[in-house]
Amino acid sequence: MTTDAFLARLAFDLLSNTWNAVVLWALREGPRRPVELRERIGGISSKVLTETLRRLQFNGLVDRHAHPGAPPRVETRSPPWDGPC
């Protein structure tokens, strides 16, 4: 499989999952905590949101930032994108 074919398949796999696109859209205005994402999105369980965030992080589409201190606080954000618009 060529690199272009692999990248096309990866993009299709990522975008064919409804929650991936919904979560990315919810992150467009800046970092959000998981509870904030659930409130913004609505209709997504904690389990599905966690799985989606992990998948997006694994593929480099979101960054996870854990803040030190108590209680623990985690934010997820879309990294800056330097590609064409």
Gaussian input, Z-matrix of N, CA and C with variables (Angstrom, degrees):
# hf/3-21g

backbone

0 1
 N
 C     1     B1
 C     2     B2     1     A1
 N     3     B3     2     A2     1     D1
 C     4     B4     3     A3     2     D2
 C     5     B5     4     A4     3     D3
 N     6     B6     5     A5     4     D4
 C     7     B7     6     A6     5     D5
 C     8     B8     7     A7     6     D6
 N     9     B9     8     A8     7     D7
 C    10    B10     9     A9     8     D8
 C    11    B11    10    A10     9     D9
 N    12    B12    11    A11    10    D10
 C    13    B13    12    A12    11    D11
 C    14    B14    13    A13    12    D12
 N    15    B15    14    A14    13    D13
 C    16    B16    15    A15    14    D14
 C    17    B17    16    A16    15    D15
 N    18    B18    17    A17    16    D16
 C    19    B19    18    A18    17    D17
 C    20    B20    19    A19    18    D18
 N    21    B21    20    A20    19    D19
 C    22    B22    21    A21    20    D20
 C    23    B23    22    A22    21    D21
 N    24    B24    23    A23    22    D22
 C    25    B25    24    A24    23    D23
 C    26    B26    25    A25    24    D24
 N    27    B27    26    A26    25    D25
 C    28    B28    27    A27    26    D26
 C    29    B29    28    A28    27    D27
 N    30    B30    29    A29    28    D28
 C    31    B31    30    A30    29    D29
 C    32    B32    31    A31    30    D30
 N    33    B33    32    A32    31    D31
 C    34    B34    33    A33    32    D32
 C    35    B35    34    A34    33    D33
 N    36    B36    35    A35    34    D34
 C    37    B37    36    A36    35    D35
 C    38    B38    37    A37    36    D36
 N    39    B39    38    A38    37    D37
 C    40    B40    39    A39    38    D38
 C    41    B41    40    A40    39    D39
 N    42    B42    41    A41    40    D40
 C    43    B43    42    A42    41    D41
 C    44    B44    43    A43    42    D42
 N    45    B45    44    A44    43    D43
 C    46    B46    45    A45    44    D44
 C    47    B47    46    A46    45    D45
 N    48    B48    47    A47    46    D46
 C    49    B49    48    A48    47    D47
 C    50    B50    49    A49    48    D48
 N    51    B51    50    A50    49    D49
 C    52    B52    51    A51    50    D50
 C    53    B53    52    A52    51    D51
 N    54    B54    53    A53    52    D52
 C    55    B55    54    A54    53    D53
 C    56    B56    55    A55    54    D54
 N    57    B57    56    A56    55    D55
 C    58    B58    57    A57    56    D56
 C    59    B59    58    A58    57    D57
 N    60    B60    59    A59    58    D58
 C    61    B61    60    A60    59    D59
 C    62    B62    61    A61    60    D60
 N    63    B63    62    A62    61    D61
 C    64    B64    63    A63    62    D62
 C    65    B65    64    A64    63    D63
 N    66    B66    65    A65    64    D64
 C    67    B67    66    A66    65    D65
 C    68    B68    67    A67    66    D66
 N    69    B69    68    A68    67    D67
 C    70    B70    69    A69    68    D68
 C    71    B71    70    A70    69    D69
 N    72    B72    71    A71    70    D70
 C    73    B73    72    A72    71    D71
 C    74    B74    73    A73    72    D72
 N    75    B75    74    A74    73    D73
 C    76    B76    75    A75    74    D74
 C    77    B77    76    A76    75    D75
 N    78    B78    77    A77    76    D76
 C    79    B79    78    A78    77    D77
 C    80    B80    79    A79    78    D78
 N    81    B81    80    A80    79    D79
 C    82    B82    81    A81    80    D80
 C    83    B83    82    A82    81    D81
 N    84    B84    83    A83    82    D82
 C    85    B85    84    A84    83    D83
 C    86    B86    85    A85    84    D84
 N    87    B87    86    A86    85    D85
 C    88    B88    87    A87    86    D86
 C    89    B89    88    A88    87    D87
 N    90    B90    89    A89    88    D88
 C    91    B91    90    A90    89    D89
 C    92    B92    91    A91    90    D90
 N    93    B93    92    A92    91    D91
 C    94    B94    93    A93    92    D92
 C    95    B95    94    A94    93    D93
 N    96    B96    95    A95    94    D94
 C    97    B97    96    A96    95    D95
 C    98    B98    97    A97    96    D96
 N    99    B99    98    A98    97    D97
 C   100   B100    99    A99    98    D98
 C   101   B101   100   A100    99    D99
 N   102   B102   101   A101   100   D100
 C   103   B103   102   A102   101   D101
 C   104   B104   103   A103   102   D102
 N   105   B105   104   A104   103   D103
 C   106   B106   105   A105   104   D104
 C   107   B107   106   A106   105   D105
 N   108   B108   107   A107   106   D106
 C   109   B109   108   A108   107   D107
 C   110   B110   109   A109   108   D108
 N   111   B111   110   A110   109   D109
 C   112   B112   111   A111   110   D110
 C   113   B113   112   A112   111   D111
 N   114   B114   113   A113   112   D112
 C   115   B115   114   A114   113   D113
 C   116   B116   115   A115   114   D114
 N   117   B117   116   A116   115   D115
 C   118   B118   117   A117   116   D116
 C   119   B119   118   A118   117   D117
 N   120   B120   119   A119   118   D118
 C   121   B121   120   A120   119   D119
 C   122   B122   121   A121   120   D120
 N   123   B123   122   A122   121   D121
 C   124   B124   123   A123   122   D122
 C   125   B125   124   A124   123   D123
 N   126   B126   125   A125   124   D124
 C   127   B127   126   A126   125   D125
 C   128   B128   127   A127   126   D126
 N   129   B129   128   A128   127   D127
 C   130   B130   129   A129   128   D128
 C   131   B131   130   A130   129   D129
 N   132   B132   131   A131   130   D130
 C   133   B133   132   A132   131   D131
 C   134   B134   133   A133   132   D132
 N   135   B135   134   A134   133   D133
 C   136   B136   135   A135   134   D134
 C   137   B137   136   A136   135   D135
 N   138   B138   137   A137   136   D136
 C   139   B139   138   A138   137   D137
 C   140   B140   139   A139   138   D138
 N   141   B141   140   A140   139   D139
 C   142   B142   141   A141   140   D140
 C   143   B143   142   A142   141   D141
 N   144   B144   143   A143   142   D142
 C   145   B145   144   A144   143   D143
 C   146   B146   145   A145   144   D144
 N   147   B147   146   A146   145   D145
 C   148   B148   147   A147   146   D146
 C   149   B149   148   A148   147   D147
 N   150   B150   149   A149   148   D148
 C   151   B151   150   A150   149   D149
 C   152   B152   151   A151   150   D150
 N   153   B153   152   A152   151   D151
 C   154   B154   153   A153   152   D152
 C   155   B155   154   A154   153   D153
 N   156   B156   155   A155   154   D154
 C   157   B157   156   A156   155   D155
 C   158   B158   157   A157   156   D156
 N   159   B159   158   A158   157   D157
 C   160   B160   159   A159   158   D158
 C   161   B161   160   A160   159   D159
 N   162   B162   161   A161   160   D160
 C   163   B163   162   A162   161   D161
 C   164   B164   163   A163   162   D162
 N   165   B165   164   A164   163   D163
 C   166   B166   165   A165   164   D164
 C   167   B167   166   A166   165   D165
 N   168   B168   167   A167   166   D166
 C   169   B169   168   A168   167   D167
 C   170   B170   169   A169   168   D168
 N   171   B171   170   A170   169   D169
 C   172   B172   171   A171   170   D170
 C   173   B173   172   A172   171   D171
 N   174   B174   173   A173   172   D172
 C   175   B175   174   A174   173   D173
 C   176   B176   175   A175   174   D174
 N   177   B177   176   A176   175   D175
 C   178   B178   177   A177   176   D176
 C   179   B179   178   A178   177   D177
 N   180   B180   179   A179   178   D178
 C   181   B181   180   A180   179   D179
 C   182   B182   181   A181   180   D180
 N   183   B183   182   A182   181   D181
 C   184   B184   183   A183   182   D182
 C   185   B185   184   A184   183   D183
 N   186   B186   185   A185   184   D184
 C   187   B187   186   A186   185   D185
 C   188   B188   187   A187   186   D186
 N   189   B189   188   A188   187   D187
 C   190   B190   189   A189   188   D188
 C   191   B191   190   A190   189   D189
 N   192   B192   191   A191   190   D190
 C   193   B193   192   A192   191   D191
 C   194   B194   193   A193   192   D192
 N   195   B195   194   A194   193   D193
 C   196   B196   195   A195   194   D194
 C   197   B197   196   A196   195   D195
 N   198   B198   197   A197   196   D196
 C   199   B199   198   A198   197   D197
 C   200   B200   199   A199   198   D198
 N   201   B201   200   A200   199   D199
 C   202   B202   201   A201   200   D200
 C   203   B203   202   A202   201   D201
 N   204   B204   203   A203   202   D202
 C   205   B205   204   A204   203   D203
 C   206   B206   205   A205   204   D204
 N   207   B207   206   A206   205   D205
 C   208   B208   207   A207   206   D206
 C   209   B209   208   A208   207   D207
 N   210   B210   209   A209   208   D208
 C   211   B211   210   A210   209   D209
 C   212   B212   211   A211   210   D210
 N   213   B213   212   A212   211   D211
 C   214   B214   213   A213   212   D212
 C   215   B215   214   A214   213   D213
 N   216   B216   215   A215   214   D214
 C   217   B217   216   A216   215   D215
 C   218   B218   217   A217   216   D216
 N   219   B219   218   A218   217   D217
 C   220   B220   219   A219   218   D218
 C   221   B221   220   A220   219   D219
 N   222   B222   221   A221   220   D220
 C   223   B223   222   A222   221   D221
 C   224   B224   223   A223   222   D222
 N   225   B225   224   A224   223   D223
 C   226   B226   225   A225   224   D224
 C   227   B227   226   A226   225   D225
 N   228   B228   227   A227   226   D226
 C   229   B229   228   A228   227   D227
 C   230   B230   229   A229   228   D228
 N   231   B231   230   A230   229   D229
 C   232   B232   231   A231   230   D230
 C   233   B233   232   A232   231   D231
 N   234   B234   233   A233   232   D232
 C   235   B235   234   A234   233   D233
 C   236   B236   235   A235   234   D234
 N   237   B237   236   A236   235   D235
 C   238   B238   237   A237   236   D236
 C   239   B239   238   A238   237   D237
 N   240   B240   239   A239   238   D238
 C   241   B241   240   A240   239   D239
 C   242   B242   241   A241   240   D240
 N   243   B243   242   A242   241   D241
 C   244   B244   243   A243   242   D242
 C   245   B245   244   A244   243   D243
 N   246   B246   245   A245   244   D244
 C   247   B247   246   A246   245   D245
 C   248   B248   247   A247   246   D246
 N   249   B249   248   A248   247   D247
 C   250   B250   249   A249   248   D248
 C   251   B251   250   A250   249   D249
 N   252   B252   251   A251   250   D250
 C   253   B253   252   A252   251   D251
 C   254   B254   253   A253   252   D252

   B1=1.4406
   B2=1.5313
   B3=1.3151
   B4=1.4651
   B5=1.5278
   B6=1.3083
   B7=1.4648
   B8=1.5200
   B9=1.3365
   B10=1.4633
   B11=1.5183
   B12=1.3200
   B13=1.4623
   B14=1.5261
   B15=1.3230
   B16=1.4602
   B17=1.5262
   B18=1.3295
   B19=1.4604
   B20=1.5269
   B21=1.3175
   B22=1.4605
   B23=1.5234
   B24=1.3184
   B25=1.4673
   B26=1.5259
   B27=1.3324
   B28=1.4593
   B29=1.5271
   B30=1.3244
   B31=1.4669
   B32=1.5224
   B33=1.3180
   B34=1.4614
   B35=1.5226
   B36=1.3314
   B37=1.4673
   B38=1.5256
   B39=1.3273
   B40=1.4649
   B41=1.5236
   B42=1.3209
   B43=1.4581
   B44=1.5216
   B45=1.3281
   B46=1.4594
   B47=1.5230
   B48=1.3213
   B49=1.4569
   B50=1.5245
   B51=1.3179
   B52=1.4578
   B53=1.5171
   B54=1.3251
   B55=1.4604
   B56=1.5211
   B57=1.3256
   B58=1.4674
   B59=1.5241
   B60=1.3122
   B61=1.4627
   B62=1.5266
   B63=1.3228
   B64=1.4650
   B65=1.5282
   B66=1.3269
   B67=1.4692
   B68=1.5276
   B69=1.3214
   B70=1.4665
   B71=1.5304
   B72=1.3185
   B73=1.4625
   B74=1.5327
   B75=1.3261
   B76=1.4654
   B77=1.5282
   B78=1.3210
   B79=1.4669
   B80=1.5291
   B81=1.3155
   B82=1.4645
   B83=1.5236
   B84=1.3247
   B85=1.4678
   B86=1.5201
   B87=1.3223
   B88=1.4573
   B89=1.5119
   B90=1.3380
   B91=1.4652
   B92=1.5272
   B93=1.3095
   B94=1.4643
   B95=1.5181
   B96=1.3149
   B97=1.4559
   B98=1.5292
   B99=1.3443
   B100=1.4680
   B101=1.5283
   B102=1.3275
   B103=1.4645
   B104=1.5311
   B105=1.3254
   B106=1.4648
   B107=1.5231
   B108=1.3284
   B109=1.4663
   B110=1.5222
   B111=1.3305
   B112=1.4708
   B113=1.5184
   B114=1.3316
   B115=1.4685
   B116=1.5256
   B117=1.3247
   B118=1.4734
   B119=1.5191
   B120=1.3359
   B121=1.4617
   B122=1.5238
   B123=1.3277
   B124=1.4586
   B125=1.5204
   B126=1.3168
   B127=1.4574
   B128=1.5108
   B129=1.3168
   B130=1.4615
   B131=1.5269
   B132=1.3145
   B133=1.4623
   B134=1.5248
   B135=1.3191
   B136=1.4708
   B137=1.5151
   B138=1.3318
   B139=1.4650
   B140=1.5291
   B141=1.3115
   B142=1.4688
   B143=1.5275
   B144=1.3306
   B145=1.4617
   B146=1.5210
   B147=1.3282
   B148=1.4678
   B149=1.5181
   B150=1.3333
   B151=1.4697
   B152=1.5287
   B153=1.3182
   B154=1.4624
   B155=1.5249
   B156=1.3303
   B157=1.4685
   B158=1.5208
   B159=1.3221
   B160=1.4703
   B161=1.5238
   B162=1.3383
   B163=1.4660
   B164=1.5286
   B165=1.3209
   B166=1.4635
   B167=1.5268
   B168=1.3189
   B169=1.4685
   B170=1.5231
   B171=1.3221
   B172=1.4606
   B173=1.5229
   B174=1.3348
   B175=1.4654
   B176=1.5255
   B177=1.3228
   B178=1.4573
   B179=1.5137
   B180=1.3299
   B181=1.4573
   B182=1.5192
   B183=1.3283
   B184=1.4603
   B185=1.5217
   B186=1.3181
   B187=1.4608
   B188=1.5210
   B189=1.3241
   B190=1.4647
   B191=1.5184
   B192=1.3239
   B193=1.4622
   B194=1.5259
   B195=1.3393
   B196=1.4611
   B197=1.5222
   B198=1.3142
   B199=1.4611
   B200=1.5248
   B201=1.3306
   B202=1.4624
   B203=1.5286
   B204=1.3027
   B205=1.4583
   B206=1.5049
   B207=1.3092
   B208=1.4557
   B209=1.5235
   B210=1.2772
   B211=1.4662
   B212=1.5232
   B213=1.3327
   B214=1.4652
   B215=1.5301
   B216=1.3200
   B217=1.4627
   B218=1.5158
   B219=1.3207
   B220=1.4613
   B221=1.5199
   B222=1.3237
   B223=1.4579
   B224=1.5163
   B225=1.3109
   B226=1.4583
   B227=1.5168
   B228=1.3274
   B229=1.4636
   B230=1.5225
   B231=1.3164
   B232=1.4613
   B233=1.5148
   B234=1.3269
   B235=1.4644
   B236=1.5225
   B237=1.3337
   B238=1.4668
   B239=1.5253
   B240=1.3114
   B241=1.4616
   B242=1.5142
   B243=1.3199
   B244=1.4610
   B245=1.5244
   B246=1.3206
   B247=1.4576
   B248=1.5177
   B249=1.3383
   B250=1.4661
   B251=1.5187
   B252=1.3112
   B253=1.4704
   B254=1.4991
   A1=107.98
   A2=116.10
   A3=120.16
   A4=109.97
   A5=115.07
   A6=119.89
   A7=110.83
   A8=117.30
   A9=120.45
   A10=111.37
   A11=116.88
   A12=120.65
   A13=110.45
   A14=116.20
   A15=120.20
   A16=110.47
   A17=117.07
   A18=120.78
   A19=111.56
   A20=116.63
   A21=120.28
   A22=110.70
   A23=116.27
   A24=119.60
   A25=110.76
   A26=117.56
   A27=121.49
   A28=110.55
   A29=116.85
   A30=120.65
   A31=110.78
   A32=117.07
   A33=120.52
   A34=110.66
   A35=117.30
   A36=121.01
   A37=111.22
   A38=116.43
   A39=120.05
   A40=111.94
   A41=117.22
   A42=120.18
   A43=113.45
   A44=117.46
   A45=119.34
   A46=111.52
   A47=117.74
   A48=120.99
   A49=107.69
   A50=116.52
   A51=122.01
   A52=112.72
   A53=116.90
   A54=119.72
   A55=112.31
   A56=118.42
   A57=119.70
   A58=110.30
   A59=116.40
   A60=120.82
   A61=111.27
   A62=117.32
   A63=121.41
   A64=110.59
   A65=117.19
   A66=121.22
   A67=110.24
   A68=117.41
   A69=119.71
   A70=110.86
   A71=116.92
   A72=120.68
   A73=110.52
   A74=117.13
   A75=121.22
   A76=111.91
   A77=117.24
   A78=121.44
   A79=112.99
   A80=118.12
   A81=120.97
   A82=112.99
   A83=118.38
   A84=120.96
   A85=113.36
   A86=117.43
   A87=119.07
   A88=112.83
   A89=115.89
   A90=121.36
   A91=111.89
   A92=114.85
   A93=121.16
   A94=109.63
   A95=115.73
   A96=121.14
   A97=107.44
   A98=117.48
   A99=119.36
   A100=113.75
   A101=117.56
   A102=119.32
   A103=110.81
   A104=117.15
   A105=120.65
   A106=110.83
   A107=116.37
   A108=119.82
   A109=110.77
   A110=116.79
   A111=119.70
   A112=111.04
   A113=117.02
   A114=120.55
   A115=111.10
   A116=116.92
   A117=120.77
   A118=111.62
   A119=115.80
   A120=120.76
   A121=110.86
   A122=116.62
   A123=120.83
   A124=110.98
   A125=116.80
   A126=121.34
   A127=115.64
   A128=118.41
   A129=121.38
   A130=107.93
   A131=116.29
   A132=120.18
   A133=110.01
   A134=115.63
   A135=120.29
   A136=110.79
   A137=116.40
   A138=121.07
   A139=110.93
   A140=116.78
   A141=120.82
   A142=110.27
   A143=117.66
   A144=120.30
   A145=110.50
   A146=117.17
   A147=120.91
   A148=111.08
   A149=117.46
   A150=121.19
   A151=110.66
   A152=116.59
   A153=121.19
   A154=110.90
   A155=116.81
   A156=120.15
   A157=111.24
   A158=117.61
   A159=120.66
   A160=111.21
   A161=116.45
   A162=120.75
   A163=110.28
   A164=116.83
   A165=120.74
   A166=111.29
   A167=116.92
   A168=120.51
   A169=110.34
   A170=117.47
   A171=121.78
   A172=110.86
   A173=116.15
   A174=121.09
   A175=113.10
   A176=117.56
   A177=121.43
   A178=115.53
   A179=117.48
   A180=120.22
   A181=113.51
   A182=117.67
   A183=121.78
   A184=108.91
   A185=114.95
   A186=122.17
   A187=108.22
   A188=115.89
   A189=121.96
   A190=107.19
   A191=115.85
   A192=120.22
   A193=108.78
   A194=116.52
   A195=121.95
   A196=108.41
   A197=116.42
   A198=121.97
   A199=109.01
   A200=118.03
   A201=119.81
   A202=110.58
   A203=115.00
   A204=120.12
   A205=112.25
   A206=114.09
   A207=120.71
   A208=107.36
   A209=118.37
   A210=126.83
   A211=110.37
   A212=116.18
   A213=119.69
   A214=110.05
   A215=115.94
   A216=120.89
   A217=108.33
   A218=115.78
   A219=122.00
   A220=108.43
   A221=116.43
   A222=121.96
   A223=108.83
   A224=115.03
   A225=121.51
   A226=107.27
   A227=116.02
   A228=119.78
   A229=109.77
   A230=114.57
   A231=120.20
   A232=107.42
   A233=117.89
   A234=118.67
   A235=110.05
   A236=117.61
   A237=119.74
   A238=110.26
   A239=116.23
   A240=120.52
   A241=108.22
   A242=116.07
   A243=120.98
   A244=113.39
   A245=116.97
   A246=120.22
   A247=112.23
   A248=116.73
   A249=120.90
   A250=111.22
   A251=116.92
   A252=121.53
   A253=110.13
   D1=133.53
   D2=179.89
   D3=-74.50
   D4=163.82
   D5=179.04
   D6=-61.61
   D7=-42.34
   D8=179.44
   D9=-62.37
   D10=-42.31
   D11=179.34
   D12=-65.10
   D13=-40.65
   D14=178.83
   D15=-62.90
   D16=-46.35
   D17=-179.57
   D18=-64.72
   D19=-38.70
   D20=177.67
   D21=-63.78
   D22=-42.46
   D23=179.08
   D24=-65.93
   D25=-41.82
   D26=177.87
   D27=-60.84
   D28=-45.44
   D29=178.98
   D30=-61.51
   D31=-43.61
   D32=179.16
   D33=-62.86
   D34=-44.96
   D35=179.53
   D36=-59.90
   D37=-42.11
   D38=-179.11
   D39=-69.17
   D40=-42.17
   D41=-176.66
   D42=-81.21
   D43=-16.99
   D44=179.29
   D45=-76.60
   D46=-15.74
   D47=175.41
   D48=-85.25
   D49=116.53
   D50=-176.26
   D51=-54.46
   D52=-44.19
   D53=-175.09
   D54=-66.70
   D55=-30.68
   D56=178.37
   D57=-58.08
   D58=-50.92
   D59=-178.37
   D60=-64.99
   D61=-39.69
   D62=-179.40
   D63=-64.25
   D64=-44.55
   D65=-179.96
   D66=-65.94
   D67=-43.85
   D68=178.05
   D69=-60.30
   D70=-40.04
   D71=178.41
   D72=-64.45
   D73=-40.34
   D74=179.76
   D75=-66.63
   D76=-23.88
   D77=-179.66
   D78=-90.65
   D79=0.52
   D80=-173.04
   D81=-63.89
   D82=-25.83
   D83=-176.92
   D84=-94.64
   D85=-1.04
   D86=177.77
   D87=137.86
   D88=179.46
   D89=-176.56
   D90=-61.10
   D91=146.02
   D92=179.19
   D93=-140.15
   D94=145.48
   D95=171.18
   D96=-80.70
   D97=156.40
   D98=-179.05
   D99=-54.30
   D100=-41.30
   D101=-179.97
   D102=-64.96
   D103=-35.29
   D104=176.58
   D105=-66.85
   D106=-39.39
   D107=177.40
   D108=-62.91
   D109=-44.62
   D110=179.39
   D111=-60.12
   D112=-40.77
   D113=179.30
   D114=-66.72
   D115=-41.74
   D116=-179.46
   D117=-66.77
   D118=-40.71
   D119=-174.10
   D120=-80.52
   D121=-52.12
   D122=-176.20
   D123=72.20
   D124=140.50
   D125=176.30
   D126=77.04
   D127=11.96
   D128=178.72
   D129=-117.09
   D130=132.27
   D131=179.38
   D132=-78.03
   D133=161.43
   D134=177.31
   D135=-59.52
   D136=-40.36
   D137=-178.66
   D138=-62.95
   D139=-48.15
   D140=-178.53
   D141=-66.21
   D142=-39.31
   D143=177.78
   D144=-63.07
   D145=-44.85
   D146=179.08
   D147=-61.13
   D148=-45.54
   D149=178.59
   D150=-61.37
   D151=-41.88
   D152=-179.15
   D153=-65.69
   D154=-45.54
   D155=179.01
   D156=-62.41
   D157=-40.09
   D158=178.21
   D159=-64.19
   D160=-42.00
   D161=179.59
   D162=-64.27
   D163=-44.40
   D164=179.61
   D165=-66.40
   D166=-37.83
   D167=177.58
   D168=-66.72
   D169=-43.85
   D170=179.36
   D171=-57.40
   D172=-37.38
   D173=-178.14
   D174=-90.29
   D175=7.77
   D176=174.89
   D177=76.72
   D178=16.60
   D179=-177.64
   D180=-91.98
   D181=-17.43
   D182=174.42
   D183=-139.33
   D184=156.21
   D185=175.09
   D186=-111.85
   D187=143.01
   D188=177.00
   D189=-110.86
   D190=129.43
   D191=-179.56
   D192=-125.58
   D193=116.78
   D194=177.42
   D195=-94.80
   D196=124.13
   D197=178.04
   D198=-87.76
   D199=136.14
   D200=177.88
   D201=-71.13
   D202=157.31
   D203=176.09
   D204=117.42
   D205=178.69
   D206=179.77
   D207=-122.77
   D208=134.36
   D209=-4.61
   D210=-73.68
   D211=158.93
   D212=179.08
   D213=-59.76
   D214=143.91
   D215=179.83
   D216=-137.13
   D217=130.49
   D218=-179.39
   D219=-124.83
   D220=136.21
   D221=174.05
   D222=-122.96
   D223=148.29
   D224=175.81
   D225=-119.33
   D226=140.50
   D227=179.20
   D228=-144.66
   D229=157.20
   D230=172.78
   D231=-81.19
   D232=130.92
   D233=177.66
   D234=-70.81
   D235=156.67
   D236=176.55
   D237=-58.98
   D238=143.51
   D239=-179.35
   D240=-119.61
   D241=126.10
   D242=-176.55
   D243=-101.11
   D244=12.52
   D245=-177.27
   D246=-79.54
   D247=178.57
   D248=179.78
   D249=-69.38
   D250=150.59
   D251=178.70
   D252=-100.73

